[in-house]
Amino acid sequence: MNAATLSTVPLRLSVFLSAGVAPAFIFALAACVKPATRIAQANRTGSLHVGNGAEIQALDPHLAGGSVDHNVLSALFEGLITLDEETFQARPGAARRWEISPDGLVYTFHLHPGATWSNGDPLDARDFLYSFRRALTPTLGSEYKDALYPIKNAGAYARGQLTDFSAVGVQLVDNLTLTLTLEQPTPYFLTVLRTNVCFPVHAASLERLGLPSDDRSGQWTRARPLVTNGPFRLREWKDHQHLAVEKNPHYWDAAHVRLNEIYFYPSESTQAQELAFRAGQLHTTWDVPLSKIEAYRQNAPTLLRVEPYFESYFFRFNTRHPLLSDVRLRRALALSIDRAAIVKNILRGGQSVATSLTPPGLAGYEPPPAVPYDPEAARRHLAAAGYPGGRGLPPVELTTLSSEINQRIAEAVQAMWRRELGLDVTIVQKEFKVLLDTFDTLDYTLARGRWIAEYPDPLTYLTIFTTGNGVNGTGFADPTYDALVTAAQAARGSARQTALQQAENYLMTQMPIAPVYWGSRTQLVHHAVRGWKKSPLGFHNYKDVWLEP
């Protein structure tokens, strides 16, 4: 039936009923009318349906990790500023304006007068003071607190070397004014302030439950209502089904929020999400099955988005493992990965061969070509480690996720290591949240790793593998590398590029990871979605998104 036919069905049914037509005939007629899809209905009601890749880890912004978490939290919370997805230009968030001192050390933020939390409580500078202190509290153990280390004495406080928070460069001027004082000028610092760890937490929500500020249980996020300060507020969270948010009427800029609600659906199956998209159940997918990318390019190019993405995909080595504590074996494994074959034959989504950790283009940075494909050199390192020709090399486990792309890459590398090194590799699949836990406990041998830039600067990658970093996940600790990163943080002008490359070159000689590819983002986006910008950092300002039926 076409649209004109469908529009007459209710009238015809009423005529049949008044004429005494048999109910069975009426039901048969009604059955031929194809019901509207979820998306068709949602376009009219302003309800966005988003494929979110996996179940989120947490709703506590100071503890949550991973891009799937951040995708949800960016709708629920808002830092002092936000960023334009494409240009990275700072825009007002909870702060309506700010000034930076001429020496680049003092940032002064002025909050919106009359701003409130989602329950109507006043939102002011004291909330940010509380939240910065909480995020840096050693006993909370936030894995992402290192992003705040440009703030004066933040690192010393987080490491327990300083116990008086008043010595940290976070100062309350008045209820609507906050200053952040840095250790040294940090050009990218403003962009850091839109990351999860900089989002405010509602202190009264913890206090109401008798919880200390450093509570890690997440109990306060399970209480209802969850009090947040972003453009949306939580309506419900059904584990492994969906998480729904609705427009927050107390948000300072609610008048410009055009969506009424968003549903986030966790699924680690790209095939399931693509099927749901085609069935009219999703507006966007998290990814696209590798086997379907070319078909969409040919037959539905306006639905396919292949966009720049500051993503680095690599394998983590547990450097505390008896076998992989030997850097020569780590080098052998890294040098025997044919990255070009993986990009050409498996991915086909605009990715490029990674010869180092940091993707090119971050603040004009070009990473060094440090890790080639060189199986001959790999075998020499293998022999030097005591396993000539692979003899005596024990089997190892490679831990990855269950999704298609991760499984196929793992299988390809498994075959390469068997062919080039004689290594027997067993592939183990884990859920996303479980995989993150294995990094914290070092309960793995080799594992799939991935990092999407939190802010547009190479240090978002290079600081990961400094000693004690919360997301290091490899056990790697090297004072020489720490010193090189510290030098890069202090470098200015043309010397900065050189200092960054020196640090990265050294990291690649020590090889706590084996780089595989630098990413691009491949998604399906329904025609009705508007305001969905390219986002190399992977986040979206949902307050700017809307639907057109």
Secondary structure as UniProt FT lines:
FT   HELIX           3..18
FT   TURN            19..20
FT   HELIX           23..31
FT   HELIX           38..45
FT   STRAND          47..51
FT   TURN            61..63
FT   HELIX           67..76
FT   STRAND          81..83
FT   TURN            85..87
FT   STRAND          90..92
FT   STRAND          95..100
FT   TURN            102..103
FT   STRAND          106..111
FT   TURN            113..114
FT   TURN            118..119
FT   HELIX           125..136
FT   TURN            138..140
FT   TURN            143..144
FT   HELIX           145..148
FT   TURN            149..150
FT   TURN            152..153
FT   HELIX           154..158
FT   TURN            159..160
FT   HELIX           165..167
FT   STRAND          170..174
FT   TURN            175..176
FT   STRAND          177..182
FT   TURN            187..188
FT   HELIX           189..192
FT   TURN            193..194
FT   HELIX           196..198
FT   HELIX           203..208
FT   TURN            209..210
FT   TURN            213..214
FT   HELIX           219..222
FT   STRAND          232..238
FT   TURN            239..241
FT   STRAND          242..247
FT   TURN            249..250
FT   TURN            252..253
FT   HELIX           254..256
FT   STRAND          261..265
FT   HELIX           270..278
FT   TURN            279..280
FT   HELIX           290..292
FT   HELIX           293..299
FT   TURN            301..303
FT   STRAND          304..317
FT   TURN            319..320
FT   TURN            322..325
FT   HELIX           327..335
FT   HELIX           339..342
FT   HELIX           343..347
FT   STRAND          352..353
FT   TURN            360..361
FT   HELIX           362..364
FT   HELIX           375..384
FT   TURN            385..386
FT   HELIX           388..390
FT   TURN            391..392
FT   STRAND          396..400
FT   HELIX           404..421
FT   STRAND          425..429
FT   HELIX           432..441
FT   STRAND          446..452
FT   HELIX           459..462
FT   HELIX           463..465
FT   TURN            467..468
FT   TURN            470..471
FT   HELIX           479..490
FT   HELIX           494..510
FT   STRAND          513..525
FT   TURN            527..528
FT   STRAND          529..530
FT   TURN            536..537
FT   HELIX           542..544
FT   STRAND          546..547
//
